């Protein structure tokens, strides 16, 4: 039986975010989604992962989902590290274990990697799924992303979701509608505009490959990639695995950029093995 879902708001650094939680006790597993997405994309993974005495939490990143939106937040790496620090303080018991199993997908992978290198004592394990931040982005790619952040009509949302997976038939109309509504809610346009400026101006300053390679903390690092990822190709993961001592690379056949939607069972198996020290 799947763990029941709890949903509640948490305030961190002036931003109110939605928390989706499966499981009531056990080590905390925190899931971060990608650009233009929301916490709900983790539903299938989180419910299964929480079955074995784990507290699994997915959150809406600032400017996304049901969070506070607008241009006031610092949408760069430092702003997200500060926010994650405060979020963990709110989620973890005072005086209890302050470290987390952190999982980040796509742009959420950049925030997760940056948090891990800046706050290494707060990490138990780190998993990056199709993550940005392991190599600089070319100007054309950065301009393309900034441009699509201005287009949040239903057709554009649907197209981006379908292009991010190997089999577009898995993208249900309900997921498209949910993303469209959230990405057109009050303040969302200002948030996406700020993220677009970050892509154009600063994202390459925050590449984390060398910092991860030089990390002194001994926590395990899993690179979990869809073998058919066309957004962040698997070659980026192969290069990172070769450069980062102690990292593990797992390629998931039959998956593109969002394997937690495409093959949640395989993602759960890989995460459980890492958390339990079996990877």
C-alpha positions in Angstrom: 0.0 0.0 0.0 1.3 3.5 -0.9 2.1 5.9 1.8 -0.7 8.6 2.2 0.0 12.1 0.9 0.1 15.1 3.2 0.1 18.7 1.8 0.9 21.8 3.7 2.5 25.3 3.3 6.0 26.2 4.7 7.5 29.7 4.8 11.2 30.0 4.0 13.1 33.3 3.4 9.8 35.1 2.8 8.5 32.5 0.3 5.6 30.3 1.0 5.8 27.0 -0.7 3.7 23.8 -1.0 5.1 20.7 0.6 3.9 17.3 -0.6 4.9 14.7 2.0 4.7 10.9 1.9 5.6 9.0 5.1 5.5 10.2 8.7 9.0 9.2 10.0 12.4 8.0 8.9 15.2 9.8 7.1 14.2 12.8 5.0 14.4 12.5 1.2 13.9 15.9 -0.5 12.9 16.0 -4.2 13.5 19.1 -6.4 11.8 19.4 -9.8 13.0 21.2 -12.9 12.3 24.5 -14.7 8.7 25.2 -15.4 7.6 22.1 -13.4 6.2 21.5 -9.9 6.3 19.1 -7.0 3.5 16.9 -8.4 5.8 15.3 -11.0 7.3 13.2 -8.2 4.0 11.6 -7.1 4.7 8.1 -8.5 8.3 8.0 -7.2 7.6 9.5 -3.8 4.7 7.3 -2.9 6.7 4.1 -3.5 9.9 5.4 -2.0 8.1 6.3 1.3 6.9 2.7 1.8 10.0 1.6 3.7 10.2 4.0 6.7 11.2 7.1 4.8 9.8 10.6 4.9 9.7 11.7 1.3 9.1 15.4 0.5 8.6 17.1 -2.8 8.4 20.9 -2.8 7.5 23.6 -5.4 10.6 25.7 -6.1 10.4 29.5 -5.8 8.4 30.9 -8.7 6.8 27.5 -9.5 3.8 25.5 -8.7 1.9 27.0 -5.7 4.8 29.0 -4.2 4.9 32.7 -3.8 5.7 34.1 -7.2 7.1 37.4 -8.5 10.5 39.0 -9.2 11.5 39.8 -5.6 13.3 36.4 -5.0 16.9 35.9 -6.0 16.5 33.2 -8.7 20.2 32.5 -8.9 22.1 29.7 -7.1 22.8 31.7 -3.9 19.2 32.5 -3.5 18.2 28.9 -3.8 20.9 27.7 -1.4 19.7 30.2 1.2 16.1 29.1 0.6 16.9 25.4 0.9 18.8 26.0 4.2 15.7 27.7 5.6 13.4 25.1 4.2 15.3 22.2 5.8 15.2 24.1 9.1 11.4 24.2 8.8 11.1 20.5 7.8 13.5 18.9 10.2 12.9 18.4 13.9 14.7 21.0 16.1 17.8 19.4 17.5 17.4 16.4 15.3 19.3 15.1 12.3 20.0 18.1 10.1 21.1 16.2 6.9 19.0 15.1 4.0 19.0 12.7 1.0 18.8 15.3 -1.7 17.5 14.6 -5.2 17.4 17.2 -8.0 16.1 17.0 -11.6 17.2 19.3 -14.5 17.5 22.9 -13.1 16.6 21.5 -9.7 19.8 19.4 -10.1 21.8 22.6 -10.3 20.3 23.9 -7.1 20.8 20.5 -5.4 24.5 20.3 -6.5 25.2 23.9 -5.5 23.5 23.3 -2.1 25.6 20.2 -1.6 28.9 21.9 -2.3 28.1 24.9 -0.2 26.4 23.0 2.7 28.1 19.6 2.6 27.2 18.8 6.3 23.5 18.9 5.4 23.8 16.1 2.8 23.5 12.4 3.4 23.4 11.4 -0.3 23.0 13.5 -3.5 21.2 12.3 -6.6 21.3 14.3 -9.8 18.7 13.4 -12.6 19.3 14.9 -16.0 20.9 17.8 -14.1 22.0 21.1 -15.5 25.2 22.6 -14.0 27.7 20.0 -15.0 28.8 21.9 -18.1 28.4 25.4 -19.4 25.4 26.1 -21.7 26.0 27.5 -25.1 24.5 31.0 -25.8 22.0 29.5 -28.3 20.7 27.2 -25.7 20.4 29.9 -23.1 18.6 32.2 -25.5 16.2 29.4 -26.4 15.4 28.8 -22.7 14.8 32.4 -22.0 12.6 32.6 -25.0 10.4 29.7 -24.1 10.0 31.0 -20.5 7.9 33.8 -22.2 5.6 31.2 -23.8 3.3 29.5 -21.3 0.2 28.9 -23.4 -1.3 25.4 -23.1 0.1 24.3 -26.5 3.7 25.3 -25.5 3.5 23.6 -22.1 2.3 20.4 -23.8 5.0 20.5 -26.4 7.8 20.9 -23.9 6.5 18.1 -21.7 6.2 15.7 -24.7 9.6 16.7 -26.1 11.2 15.9 -22.7 10.1 12.2 -22.7 10.9 9.3 -25.0 7.2 8.3 -25.4 5.0 11.4 -25.5 1.9 9.2 -24.9 2.7 9.1 -21.2 2.0 12.8 -20.9 -1.6 13.0 -19.7 -3.9 15.9 -20.4 -4.3 16.4 -16.6 -0.5 17.0 -16.2 -0.6 19.5 -19.1 -3.6 21.4 -17.6 -2.0 21.4 -14.2 1.3 22.9 -15.5 -0.6 25.4 -17.7 -2.6 26.7 -14.8 0.3 26.9 -12.4 2.6 28.6 -14.9 0.0 31.3 -15.6 -0.9 32.0 -12.0 -0.3 35.5 -10.5 3.3 36.5 -10.5 4.5 33.5 -12.6 5.4 35.7 -15.6 7.6 37.9 -13.5 9.3 34.8 -11.9 10.0 33.2 -15.3 11.3 36.5 -16.7 13.8 36.6 -13.8 14.8 33.0 -14.4 15.3 33.9 -18.1 17.7 36.7 -17.1 19.6 34.3 -14.9 20.0 31.9 -17.9 21.2 34.7 -20.1 23.6 36.3 -17.6 24.7 34.1 -14.8 24.0 30.4 -15.1 27.4 29.5 -16.4 29.0 31.1 -13.4 27.3 28.4 -11.3 28.6 25.2 -13.0 29.3 22.7 -10.2 31.4 20.0 -11.9 34.8 21.1 -10.4 33.3 21.8 -7.0 31.7 18.3 -6.9 35.0 16.8 -8.1 36.9 18.6 -5.3 34.3 17.9 -2.5 35.9 16.9 0.8 32.7 15.4 2.2 32.3 11.6 1.8 28.6 11.5 0.9 27.6 9.3 -2.0 26.7 10.9 -5.4 24.4 9.2 -7.9 24.1 10.4 -11.5 20.8 9.0 -12.7 20.0 9.7 -16.3 17.6 8.7 -19.0 19.7 7.1 -21.7 17.7 8.9 -24.4 17.8 12.3 -22.7 17.7 15.0 -25.4 17.6 18.0 -23.1 20.8 17.1 -21.1 22.4 14.3 -23.1 23.8 11.3 -21.3 27.3 12.2 -22.5 27.2 15.0 -19.9 26.6 12.4 -17.2 29.4 10.2 -18.5 31.8 13.0 -18.5 30.8 14.0 -14.9 31.1 10.4 -13.7 34.6 10.2 -15.1 35.6 13.5 -13.4 34.0 13.1 -10.0 35.7 10.6 -7.7 33.3 8.3 -5.9 30.3 9.0 -8.1 28.0 6.4 -9.6 26.4 6.6 -13.0 23.2 4.7 -13.8 21.6 5.1 -17.3 17.9 4.2 -17.6 17.0 2.7 -20.9 13.7 3.7 -22.4 13.7 7.1 -20.7 14.4 10.7 -21.7 14.7 13.8 -19.5 12.1 13.0 -16.9 12.6 9.3 -15.9 10.6 9.8 -12.7 7.6 10.1 -15.0 8.7 7.6 -17.5 10.0 4.7 -15.4 9.3 5.5 -11.7 9.9 2.0 -10.6 13.5 2.0 -11.9 14.1 5.4 -10.3 12.8 4.2 -6.9 15.0 1.1 -7.1 18.1 3.2 -7.8 17.3 5.8 -5.0 16.5 3.1 -2.4 19.8 1.3 -3.2 21.7 4.6 -2.7 19.9 5.5 0.5 20.4 2.1 2.0 24.1 2.0 1.0 23.7 -0.8 -1.6 24.6 1.2 -4.8 
